[in-house]
Amino acid sequence: MTDAMRWAGSRFTGADAVDLERLVIASSGDLAYTVGFERSHVGVDGGPRHNMTLRVTHIYRCIDGEWKLVHRHADLPPADPRKNSAR
């Protein structure tokens, strides 16, 4: 684990469970990916716990017969423009 990963992980506290919602799961040969949301109740940088949703993409590679996570990207999803539109 890199120092950057340790630092990023140290910013979050109190997440007892993470709810995973996979929207896309696909593979081709020795590569696969998932796209979806992770929802948890977590504290960030010592602050109070609150609900957090992350939009996540995971890239996997089959190495020596085992699937390994080779890339992860997570960010806060953009606001849903449908919630602010006039009807």
Secondary structure, DSSP 8 states (H G I E B T S, - for coil): --HHHHHHHHTEE-----EEEEEEEEEETTEEEEEEEEEEEEEETT---EEEEEEEEEEEEEETTEEEEEEEEEE-----GGGT---
